[in-house]
Amino acid sequence: MHKILLSTAILLAAACSAQDKTTDMNDNKSVEKADLAFDSSKHVFLEEVESEESLNWVKAENERSLDRLKSDARFTKLESDALTIVNAKERIPYGSVRDGFVYNFWQDEANVRGLWRRASLESYRTDAPSWETVLDFDALAKDEDKNWVFKGSNCFQASEGSKWRCMVSLSDGGKDAVIQREFDLESKSFVDGGFETPEAKQGIAWAGNDALLVATDWGKIGGKESTVTESGYPYILKRWNRDTPLEQAEVLFESSPKVMGVWPMTFELEDGTVIQSAMEAETFFTYNYWYFPADGSEAVKWPIPKKSSPQGVFEGQFLLTLEEDWKPSKAQSFKQGDLVAFDVQEFLETKKRPEVSLVFRPTEKQAIEGVSLSKNVLLLSYNDNVAQKVSIGRYAEGEWSFADTQLPENGTAGVAFASKSEETVFLNYEGFLTPDSMYELSVETGAVETLKSLPAGFDASPYVVEQFESTSKDGTKVPYYVVRAKDTEMNGKTPTLLYAYGGFQISLNPSYSAFTGKLWLDNGGAYVLANIRGGGEFGPAWHQAGLKTKRQVIYDDFVSVAEDIIAKGLTSSDKLGIMGGSNGGLLMGVMYTQRPDLWSAVVCQVPLLDMLRYHTLLAGASWMDEYGDPDVAEEREWLEKLSPYHNVNPDVEYPEIFFVTSTKDDRVHPAHARKMAHRLKDLDKPFLYYENIDGGHSAAANLKEAANRRALEMTYLMQKLMND
């Protein structure tokens, strides 16, 4: 590939998104200890994902909840609107440019699983591109009798003019575990006798036209009982040469089952040389990076901090962003959040770190979101007070310079496509009330030309976007956005949906959602996006402020936003609902147990909820750097106070909560939602439950299922916040 190859399977973020007695987290009361006295063993059977007993329980709860929600007269209209949105033909066909073609993945009502297709670049620039099907996933699934979900492709071209070969990732039902098959773009067919891997959570990288770097579950080899880590990810990396069995692949690197995992990665130099490397994740946020010399000599560790992220090679400079302060020498020091670089050829020759230079330093209110490389320029995406911009970077005579692109402000600008092998660069922009637009960038002038724009998914004219700050318990200012009708009366009666994530250094920026507009705003609701700590809106420090035993600040931030919008008169506890998924689902669980008085609806999507056993379930062990280790006394003490499953108080009145999860989620175990729901059932507390049998961590495997889930959630919110 022409950029760093890292596995996205290690990310907890995806789709959507405690104590014995209620405690106001904005006063000086301490958090009470978790109630561990109840018999949690009776819920353990729900950890058997597809056992008959588990699925019978799931089906019964699904039926009960769906009967209520789907019998609501509003559901049919909401589902119809959602289906119109997901099946809209007026979508921007984002894609990758290769040798004059734009490759795009497309789903609609006729292509539920999707088409991989292409159009010439010239045709793509028109309003009606002429598309040619490359691979039909509905037909493939039918032919092979599999519930295939396309999980992306990893493509490689050995030299200009040679064939493009791709490894296509296919998931059965949307799981993180995939199979990979080699595909020939020229013939539009899978390669007969080509590379193919068995199903596993895995990572691959092209090491040339005839070799792959593969990290996967190798089974029981060399006397080992397992070749995956306690987190369920691979720890052995091999080089697999063409026309040889996978079993004969050569071991390049072996770590330990105690690390989080090992993934291959490659860097491509300007002359096309592929630098073979690996990322060894000791924890979710600390890494060792290894370089494998072409002469077969011993692996060399890249001389960079454990908390840093390589971003590729540009003009001979090895780029990396820092998640910690770094002093590579007595004369040099860099700050957390900086983008820095050094001469890659010097390192490859000497195996020692060259002098490091500063490329870009964000201000206090800025944070680097991404680094992309084109054939001519470096493209830097960065947050500026929770609005995102794109800047063009150049390197000449040892100096770096940057100039912002001419995109609209106060929204989210990003790089839609850039590649070291292509001069073409596509950018995109969106805002809460501004549909996505795609631009072609002139790297010479920084000017942009509108290439494609979405029509409005709803009429934005009645609405306004505002940005405010709340004050958290420790005095920290927490930014948040409000999207509301211009004529909203500040009388506390507006049904309001508050959304947040708060983890893993993931930023939430302004984004356009026809779902939010059509299904919520147009029905009289207001929407609030909270940029709480734990995210990456203001760089690594904003994230690290809420790690492990410091995590309560994240929840205090969320509470402060809720109380601020109530104090402003936008809404009231009776009219306030909250939503979050994955790590945001944990946020919902904690808010449910810590402040049940503050909201009347809680949508808890694909959540973590049992924080004393999360590290034993699926990929849970990989997140201990974020949440803490239940086997460490100090961290367990905090997790006992945090764990929503353990902190439901039989004597407290809670709002009805709606759990949404998926049987096929092999990242966050569905047992979290199952066990919490069962606990509430035992205590006769109100809840709704929906578990999609397919769908993976997004809880939806196709467009129809995605529309159904949205309609269910919105029906619930309307029942709780809009009924008189």
N, C-alpha and C positions, 0 to 999 in steps of 0.2 A: 504493500500500500504506500501511498504518498503522504501519509501522516502517521502519527503514533497510533498503534493498534492496542487498545485496552479493552478488557471485557466490561460491558455495562451490567453484567449480571450481578456484580458485587453491590450495586446501588440498592438501597432500601426505597428510595423514592420511586413512585410510580404514579399511578392513576389518580386517581382522585387526590385522595387522601382517603389525698387518700387517707382516708382516716376513719376512725371509729365514729366520729361525729363530725358534722359539718363545721368547717373552719373558714373564717373569712381570711383569705391569704393576703389581704391588704392591711390587716391590723397586726398587732404584735403577738398574737397567739402562736404557739408552736404547732407543728404538724403532729397529729396524734399517731401512735404506732398502729400498724396494720392489724386487722383482726385475722389472726392465723388459726383461730380455734375451730372454724368450721371444717367439715370433712371434705377436703378438695379431692380426695381419692375417688369419690364417686363420679367425678367429671372426667377422669383420665381417659375413659373409653372413647371420648370425643377426639382424642389425639390420633386414633386410628382413622386415617382420612377417609378411606372408602370401605370400612367395615359395614356389614349389614346393620348393626345396631346404631352406628353413627349416622348412616344415611337415612335410616328410618326416622331418627330424631330430627334431622335436617328437613326431610320432606314434610313432616308434620308441622314444623314451625313455618316453613315456607308456605304451606297451604293456608294456615291460619292467617298469616300476615298478608299474603296476596289476595285472599278473599276480601279482606277489608279494604285494601288499597285499590284493587281493580274494580270494586263495586262502587267506588266513589265516581260520581258523574264527571268529575274533572279529569280523571285519569285518561279516558279515551282521547280527549282533546290534547292533553299534554303529550301523550305518546305519539299522536299524529303529528304534532308540531315537531317533536324530537326526531321522528323518522324523516320528516321533510328536511330538517337541518342536516342529519348525517348522510342523507342520500342526495343532497343538493349537488347538481352538476356544476354550479358556480363556485367551485373551489379552486384554489391556486394549486396547480400540479407541480409542487416542489420536486426537484430532482437533482441528479448528479450529471455533470457533463463529461463525456468520454468520446474523444475522436469525432467531434462534430455532432454527436447525438446527446439528447437529454433523456436520462432514464428516470422513470417515475413509477411509484407504487400507487395504485388507484383502487378504491373500493366504492361501490354504489349498490343500489337495490338489485341490479342484475349480476353483480360481481361481488358477492358477499364476502368471500375470502380474499378477493382482490386479484388485480392484474399487475404484473410487472411489464411495463411497456416503454416505448421510446419514440421520440420524434426528432427530426433533424433540428439543429440549433436554429436554422433559418425559419423553419416551420414553427418552432416553439415560440419564436418572437411574435408570431401573429396571434390574432384573437381566436383562431380555430385551428390549432395544430393538427397535423395528420399523424395519428398514433398508430404504431405497429406493435402488436402483442409479442412480448418476449417470453413470458411464462404465465400461464393461467392457473392460479392456485385452486380455484373451484374445480376445474377439470382434473388437476393432479390429485386432489383429495378424493374425488369420485373414483378415479381410476385405481387408486391405491387403498380405497376404503379407510382413509385416515382423516382425522379432524385437524388437518394441517393449518397452522397459523404461521404466516411469514414473519420471521424475526430479523430480516435484514440480509445484506450481502456484503462480502469482503472481496474486493476485486483487485486484480494486479495485471500490469502490462510490463513485460520484461524490458522492452525498448520501444521507442516511437515507431508506429507502424506494425508492430507485432500484435498477436491476438490478445484480447482481454479474456482472462479466466477469472471466474468468481466462485467463492464458496458461499452457497446459499444455505441460510439457517432456517430450519423447519421445526416448529414446536407442535407437539400433539396436544391440542386443546389450550395452548397459550402458556404452558409452563416455561420456566427459565431453562430447563433442560431441553436441549435441541439435538437434532442430527445435522450434519453438514455434508452437502454434496457439491461436487465440482460442476460448474456450468460454463458452457462456451457461448459467449455473447454473439459471435459471428454466426454460428449455426443455430443459435437459440435452442439449445438442447443440452441435457446433462451429458457429461463426458463419459463415454463408454469405457469402463475400467479406470475411471479417474479417481481422484481422492474422495473418500466417503468415510464419515466417522459414525460410530454408534451413538445412541442417545446418552447425553450426560450434560451436566453443567460444565462448560468447556470454553476454552479460548484458543483461537488459531491466528496465525499471521503468516503471510507469504514471505518465504526466505529466498525467493527467486522463482522462476517459472516452473521449476521442477522439484520444489521442496516446500514443506510447510513446517512451521514451529507449532507444536500441538501440546496443550496442557489439558488433560482430561482425566476421567476415572479410568485407570488402566487395569482395574480388577486386582485380583490376587497375584502379584508378581514378586519374584525374589523372596518368597517366604512372608511377604506382607499380607496381613489380613485385609487391608484396605489401602488405597492410594488416594484417598481424599482426606481433607482436613476435618477437624471437629465441626467446622462450619459448613462442610459439604462441598468444598471446592478443591480442585486439584492442587497437588504440591510437587508433581514431577513434570518437567518439561522435556519434550523430545523433539528431535528433527526427523521428519518423515520424508524420505526421498521417493520420487515417482517410481511406479512399477515395482514397488516392494510392499510386502504386507505391513499393515500398521503395527503388528506385533514385533517387527524387526526395526522399528524406529529407534534411533540412537539417543540415549539419554544425554541431554546437555546440562541439565541442572536438576538437583533434587534437594528440596528443603525438608520440612518436618510437618507432621500432622498437627503440630501445635500452632503453626502460623495460620493466618486466615486463608491464604491461597497464593498460588503462583500463576501468572499470566504472561504469555509472550507479547512482545512489543518490538516494533522495528522503526528505524529512522532511515530516511532516504537522503543521501547527499546529492548535491547539485549534479554530479556526473552519473547519477543513477545507482550508485553503490548502495546496497541494502545493509544496514548495520543491524545485526541480530542481537536482541537483548531480551531481558525478562524483568518483570516487576514481581518482587517477592513482598507480599503484604504481611508484615508482622502483625499488624492490627488494621482496623479500618482506615486509620489516618497516618500510619507510619510504614514506610516502605524502604526496601533495599532494591536498587536497580543494578542489573548485571549486564555486562557486555561480553559477547562470545566472539573472540578474534577469529577471522576467516582461516587462519593457519592452524586452527584446532588447539591452540595453546590454552592454558588455564583461564577460566572466566575471571574478569576484572570488574570490581564494583565501581559504578559511576561515582565520581567524587562529589556528591551532592547531599544535602540534608535529608534525613528520613522523612521530614515533613515538607515535601516539595513535590511539584508536578512537572515533569518534562513536557515541553510543548512543541518539540520538533527542531529542525535545523533550517536556518535561513541565512543566506549569504555567508555560509561557513560558521555561523554562530549557533551553538547549542543553547536553546532557550528553556528556561524553567521559571515557574512561579513559586514563591516561597510562602509556606504556611507557618513559618516560625522565623524569628530573627536569626541571622547567619553572619558569622565572622570567619570567612574562609582564610584570612591571614591577618597578621597584626595591623596591616595598613588598610584593610578593607572591612567594612561592616554594612550589612543590608537589613532592611526591616521586613517584618512579616507583611505579606501582601505585595511585595515588590516583584517585578519581572526582571530577571537578570540573564546574563549570557556569558559564554566563554568560547574560545576557538576549539571547534570539535576535532579538527585534524591534528592539532597539537596534542590533545588528549589521546587520540587513537595511536599516535606514534610513540608517545612517552609513557602512557598509562598513568600520568599524573595530572592533577588539576592545573589548568592554566590560570592566568589572571582573570578575574571575574569583573564584568562591567554592568552598570545599572542601565536597564533599557527603559523602564517606566515605573514611576512611583506614584500610586494613587494618593489623593488627599484624604483627610479624615472622613469625608462623606462619600468617598469613592471606593470601588472594589473591582478588580479585574474579574470578568465573567468568562472570558474565553479568548484563545489565541488561534487564529487561522492563518494558513500560509497559501499564497497564490504563487504563480510563476514569477511575479514581479515585486509583490509587496507583502508585508506583514499586516494583518488585520486584527485590531484589538477591540474586543467588545468589553465595555466597562459600565458599571453602575455609577450614576451620579445622582445622589440623593434619591435612590430607588427608581430613577428613570434610566434607561439603558441607551448608550451611544456606541457608535463604531468609529474608530480612528484608523487612519492609514499610516503605517510605520515604514520608514526606510533606514537603511544602514549604508553609510558612505564615509570613507576615510576615517573609520573608527568612531563615528558619531551617529547617534540615533536621533531621528526627528519624527514627530507625529502631527497629523492634521485631521480634525474631525471631518467626517463625510457630511454632505449637505442633505441630511434627512430631517424630518420633523422632530420636534423636541417633546418632552413630557410624556413619552410613551416608551415602548420597548423596540429598539433597533437591534438587529442582529445580522449575522452572516448566514445566508441561506445556502450558499455554495461557494467554496474556494478549494483549489487543489494546486499542489506544486507542479502538476503536469499541464495545467490549463491557465490561459490568460483570462478567461471569462470569470467574472465574480458577480454573484447575485446577493443582494441584501434584502432584508424585509423589515417592515415596520408595522406596529399595531398599537392601539390604545384601548381603554375600556369602551370607548364609544366610536372608535375608528377601526373599520375592518382592515384586515391584513392587506398590505400592498407589497409587491415584489419589484425590486429595482435592479437595473444593470448598472454597475459602477464603472466609471471611467477612473482607472487607477492613476492616470496622469494628472487629472484636474480635481478629483474628489467629487465631481458632479455625478448626479444619479439621474437615470431616465426610467420613468415608470414603465414596467414591462407588463405587469398584470395586477389587477385590483379586485378584491371581492366586492360584490354588491352588499348593501346593508342587510343583515339578518334580522334587523328590527329597526324601527324608527327611533333614532337617537335624539331627535330634536327636543323631546320633553325633558331630557336628563342633563345632569351636570356632574362633573368629577371634581372632588375636593381632596386635598391632602392635609392631614392634621397630625399632631403629636399628642400622645397621652404621656403621663408621668408614671412610671412603674414604681413599685414599692421602695426600691433603692435609689430613686431619683433619676434613673435613666429615661431619656426621652425616646419614645417608641413611635415611629411613623406608621400611619395607616391611611388608606384611601377609602373614601365614601363615594358610591355611585347612587344617586337618588334623583327623584323627580324635582325639577326646578321649583315647583310650587308646593313642595313638601311642607306641611305645617309641623313645627317643632313642638308637638304636643304629646310626644311619647307613644303615638298610636301607629307608627309605620312598621309593618312587618319587615324585619331586617334579618338578613343572613350574613353571619360573620365567619370568614374563612381564614385559616392559617395553616402553617406547616411546622416551622420552628425546629429544624434539625439538619444535620449532615451538610452544613454550609450551602444549602440550596436556597437560592433567592426566589422570591415571588415578585414579579414585576407586572406592570399594567398589561393586560391581555384582553383581546376581544373574544367574547363568548356569546354566540347567538343563543345558546341555551340559557345563559343568565339573563340576557335581554328579553328574549321572547317568552320564556317560561316563568321568569321571576319578576323582572322589572315591569314588564307589560301587564302583569297581574297585580300591580300595586306594591311590590316589594322594593326594598333598598338592599344594596350589597356593600359589604365592607371587607376589605383585604388588609389583614394585620401583618406588618413586617417585624415580627417579634424576634428576639435573640434565638440563637440556634441556627438561623439561616445565614446566608452569605452576603446580605445586602450591603454591609459595611466591612466586608473582608473577613479574614480568619478570626480576628479578635471577637467579632460579633457572634461568630459560631462558638468559639471556645469558651465564651463567658458562661455557657450553659451546659458544659460537659459533666457527666457523671453526677457527683454529689452536689454540684452547683446548679442542677437542672431546674430548681424551683423558680429561678429568675424567668425562665421561659414562660412558665405558667402565670407568674405574676404579671408579666408583660401582657399576656392575652387578657387577663382579668382587667388590667388597667384600660385597655382599649374598649372592652365591653362597658365598663363603668363610665368611660368618657363619652361614648355615644349616647348612653342613657342620660348623663348629666346635661348633654347638649340638647336633649329633648327629641332626638331622632327617633328613639324607640324606648321600650320599657322591657322589663324581664318577661312580662306576659307576651310580648311581641318579638322576642329575640330568639333566633335559632342559630346554631353553630354547626359547622361541617369541617371535616378533615379526613384525610386518607393516609394509610400506612403509618409513618411516624406521626402524621397529623391525626390518625386514628387513635394513637396513644394519647395525644393531646386532648382529644375529645373525651376519652375515658377518664383522664385525670380531672378535666373540668366538670365532668358529670359527678364524680365523687367529691371533689373539693368544694365546688360552688353550685350545688343543685338549685339554689335559690335564684341564680342569675339568668337562667334561660328556660325556655319552655319546650325546646326541641333540640335534639342532638342527633346528627347523622354521622355515624362512626363507620368509616369505610376501611376495609381490609386492615384491621388494626392490630397492634400489639397491646395486650391487656394483662397477661399473666407475666409480670416482670420478675418473678422468682424462678420461673422455668423457661423463660424465653430463649435462654442460651442453649437449651437442649433441643429446641424445635427448629428443624430445617436450617436456614442460614443464620439463625439467631446468634450463634457464638461469634459471628463476624462483627457484631455491633456492640461488643462490650466496651470498646474504646469510646463509644458515644454514651451508653447508658450506665456502665459499671458492671462489675462481675458479682453475681449473687453468691459466689463462693469466697469472696473477700469480705470479712466481717463488717468493716466500715461501710463498704458499698452496699452490702446486703441490708444493713440497717436502714440506709436511705431508700433502697428499692422497696422495702417493706412498707415504708410510708407512702411511696409513690404508686405502687401496683394497684390499678383500678379493680382488678378481680378480687383482691384481698381487702379492699377498703370500702366495700358496699356495707352500709350500716343498716341493719334490720329496722332500726327505729327512725330512720330518716325518710321523708317523702321526696322521691326523685321524679323529675320529668320523664315522660316516656322517651326512650332512646331507640333509634333505628340502626341495627347492625347490618352492614352489607359486606359480604365476603365471597370467596370462590373456592370450590372444592379443588380446582386445579392450581391454586396459588401455591407454588413450591418455593416461595421466598418468605412471606409471612404466613405462618401456619394458620389455617382456618379454625383450629382449635381455640385460638385466642378469643375470637368472637363467639364460638360455640360455648365455651366454658363460662364466659361472662354472662351470656344469655341464660344458660342453665342455672347459674347462680341466682339471677334475678327471678327466674321462674320458681325456684325453690322458696324464695322470699316473697313471692306474690307481688313483685314489682312490675310495672308496665314496661313492655318492650315490643318492638317488631323485629323480625329477622328475615333476611333474604340471602340465600347462598346460591350463587350461580354455579351450576355443575361444571361449566367450562369457564375459560376467560383469564386464567392466570392472575397476576397481581393487579391487573386493571379491572378485574371482575367483569369483563366483557370480551368475548372472543371475536365478535363480529359487530357490524353496525347495528343490526336489529337488536341485539342484546344490549348494546350501549344505549340505544334510545329507550328501551324498556327500563333499564336501571335509572336513567335520568327522570323518566316519568314517575316511577315509583317514589323516588326521593322527593320530587317536587310535590307530589300528591300528599305525602306525609307532612311536609313543611306547611302546606296550605291548611291541612286539617288542624295542625297545632297552632298556627299563627294567624290564619285568616278567617277561621270560623268565628262567628259571633259568640 
